[in-house]
């Protein structure tokens, strides 16, 4: 998540002090100011290596069991800054045309923690020339936890901060499509379609109802051969959420000797960054990304750090390349 990715919690009605942290107040103000263009779902700089997190049609594309673990630490230096962890797994299932996967996510920012458990199923149509057209669905549950009793409002008896939501569970589902080969991919998806509310907004009558809104993603990338030992992979990710303008990420990645990825990214009006990913073996990869904020947060934050670990195992189908390009 970045300054434009997290829908503000109900902090707009009153100022507050939280554990005496001045920076926490600054964070709240920035989030409220950017409400009109807010996005709620976590997003990742290394999304091109973790596509199952945004598109269920990606399930099974590795042609064997693929595990990805990722941890993102946003706005280092802020107390209560967002942190996100995800674990994804997917593989072909029973039939070559079916893919099965799952995603476990933990997302925490300030007093709010969300957990997600989703199952992904994809059906793939083989189109020749190594190309596939996949349709995917995902379904599961989101668990919301809010420790708003830890906040100390200056306005006594504020109803928002009196609601300590220890647990709130909601169902969720989404779908996606992807056209891909070993050299390119193009996908569209909405991983969370259902609108969910965190509070009883009818009784609170908030200025803006805090809750989960539908998100839409358009993603793509292509791998070019620059030399026998160097490949170039540009990628893009367009993001939209109900009631907010579209945003986008652009990246340029170079693969050297089929071993080392080096890349740079730009997130519209929000951040620039760099990433590196290394194949320890053909089955085991490690990755790291760093984002430098372009917003006023750069004066108060050490940037954002993202770590990834990937592992693939099982018998490969004939003709499958290793390492994978996405």
N, C-alpha and C positions, 0 to 999 in steps of 0.2 A: 504494500500500500504506500501511497505517497500523499502529498498534500491534497491531491484531487481525487483520491481513491476511496476515502472512507467517509460515508455519510455521517454528519455530525450527530452526536448523541444529544439529548435534550438539555443542552447547556445554554441555549440562547435566551432563556427567560431570566437568568440571573447570573451575576458573577459569583465566583466561589474561590475558596482557597483550599487546596488539596495537599495535606501533609506539609504545608508551608512552602510548596514548590512554586516559585514564580514562573518557571518555564512551563509548568503544566497549564497555567493560565494562558500563557502566550499560545500554546498548542491549541487550546480550546477556542481562542479567538480566531486563529487562522482557519480552523475547521469550519467555524460558523460562517466566516466571510466567504468561504468557497463552497457553501452549501449548494448554490445554483448549478455548479458543475461537478457535483460530488459523484464519486463512484464508490460502491461499498465493498465489492469483492476484492480480496488480496490480488496483487499482480506481481509478476516476477520478471526480473531482467533476463533470466535464462529460460523464458517460456518456450523457446524453439527446441529445447531439449526435454521439455516436460509438458507436451501438448495434451496429455490426457486430463490435466487439471482444468482445461478449458473446453475440450471437445471429446465427447464419448465415442465418436466415430474413429478415434485414434486407437481404440482397444484392439489388440491383436496385431498391430502393424509391425511389431518387432519380429514376428514370426516365431518367437519363443518367449519364455517367461522373462519379463523385464521389470526390474524394481528401481524406483527412483525415490530418494529421500532428499528433502530440501528444507533449509532453515534460513529465514530472512529476518534481519534485524534492522529496523527502519529508524532513521533519525537518531543515530547513536549520540548520546549526551543528554537526551530528553528523559526526564523521569516519566514513566508510564508510556513511553513511545511504543508503537506497534511492533509486535514480533509474530511471525507466522511460521508454522511447520507443516509440511505435507509429506505423506507417504503414498505413492501410487504403485500399483502392480497390475500387469495385464499380460495376456498371451492368447494365442488361438485356443479354441475350446471345442472339443469333440470333432467338429467339422472344420476344414480349412477356411471355409467362408465365414465362420463365426469367431468373434473375439469377445473375451470376457475380462473385465477389469474392476478395480476398486480404488477409492481414494479416501484417505483419512486425513483430516485437516484440523489444526488448532490455530486460532487467530485471537490474539490478545492485544488490547489497547486500553491503557488506563484501567478503570474498574470493570471493563467489559471483556468477557471471554466467550468465544464461539467455537463449538466443535461441529465438524461435519463428517458424516459417514455415508458414502455414496457407492452404488454398484453401477458399473457401466457394461452395456451389451452392444455389440456392433455386428452388423451384417455386411459382408463385403462382396462386391461383384467384380470378378476378374475380367478386365477389358482388353487384354492383349498388350504386348509390348511392355509387360511388367506394370501396367497401370491398374489401379483399383479405384472403385467408387464405393465408399462406405457410408452407411447410415447408422447412427448410434443413438441410444437413449440412456439416461441415467436416472436413478431414483434413490432416495434414502431419507435421512433425517438430519436436521440441524438442531443443536442444543445451545441455547443462549443462557449465559450466566452474567448477572450484573451485581456488583458489590457497591451500590450507590450509597449505602450507609457510611462508607468510608469517606465520602465527600462532605464538606462542611459548608453549606450555603450561608451567605450573609443575610438572606431573607428568611426569616423564621417560618416554619411550617410549610415550606415549599413542597407541593405534592409530588413533583418529579423526583426529588431526592429522597422522599420518604418511601418510594417504591423500591425495595431491595429485591430484585428478581433473582432468587436463588437458582431457579431452573425453569426454563421454558422450552419445550420441544415442539418442533413443527416439521411436517413432511415437506419434501422438496423433490422436484424432478426437472429434467431438461432434455434437450436433444441436440444433435449436430449432424452435419454432413461433411465429408472430406473426399477430395479427389487427389490421389498421390501416386508416386512411383518411388524408386530409390533416389531420384534426382530432384523431385519437386513435391510440393504439397499446397493445396488451397482448401481452406475449410471455413465453414460458417457454423455458429453454434450459439445456443443460449443455455448454459449449464444450470441456471436457476430461474425457473419460470414463475414460481408462485410468489405472490406478495405476502409477506408475513409481518406482523406488528409485534414490537417488543413490549408495548404497554397497552393498557386499556385507554386508548386515546379519546374515546367518547366522553369519559369522565374527566380526563385531564385537559382536553381541548388545547393541545399543544399548538404552537405556531407552525411547526412542521412535524408530521407524524414519523417517529423513528421506526424504521422497519426495513425489511429486505425487499428490494425491488428487482425486477427482471433485468438481466444484463445480456448484451449481445456482442459477439466477437466475430471478426473477419480476420483470418490469418493466412499467411502464405510465405513461400520461400522457394529458392531455386539454387542448385549447386552447379557452378561453372568450373571447368578445368582451365586453370591459368598456365599450368605446366605439369609434367609428370609427377611432380612432388607437391604441388600447391593447388588448392581448390578455394573458390570464393563462393560464399553463401550469403546473399542478402535476404533479409526477412522483414516482414511487417506484421503489425497487430493493430487493428482498428477496434476501438472499444466504445460502446454506447450504453447508456442506462436511461431509463424513463425519467423525463424531466430535466435532462442535462445534455449539453453539447457533446459531440463526439470527440474522442481523443485518440492518439495513436502513438505507437512505438516503431522506430526504425532501427535496424541493426545491420552491421557489415561484419562478417565473420570469415576468417581465413583458416583453412586446415593445412597444416604442414606435415608432410611425410606420413599421412594417415595416423598421426599420433597426437598432435597438439592443435587445439583450436585457440585462436586469438581474435577478439572481436571488440567492437565499439558500438554504443547505442545512444539514441536520442529519444527522450520521452517528451512529447509536446508540452512546452512551457513549464516543464517540471524538473527534468534532470538530464544529465549526460552521464555516461558510465563506460566501463570496460569490463570484459569478461575473459576468462581463460578456462579451458577444459583440457584435461590430459588423460589419455588412455594408458593406464598402468599396464593392463593387458587388453586383449580384444574383448574381454568380458567385463572389466572393471574400470570405471571412470571416476575422476574427481573434478569438481568445478568450483570456481569462485567468481563472483561479480561484485563490483563496487559502483555505487551511484553517488554522484555529486549533485546536490540540489541547486536549481537555478532560481528558486523562489527565495523570499526573505529568510527562510529557514537556514540558508547557508551560513548566516551569521551566528547561529546558535547550535548547529548540529555538525557532527563529524561525518555526515553522510550515512549511507546504508550499505550493509554487508549481506551477501547471500552465498550460502555454501550448498553444494550439491554432491551427492554420492550416488552412482548408478551401478547396477549389477545385472547382467543377463546370463541365463543358464538354460540348459536344455539343448536338444538337437536342432540344428539349423536346417531349414528347408534348402533344397538344392538351389544354388545360384544366389543366395542371399549374401550381400556384402557385409564385411565387418572391417572397421567399425561403421556404425550407422551414421548417416549425415544429418538426421533429425529424429 
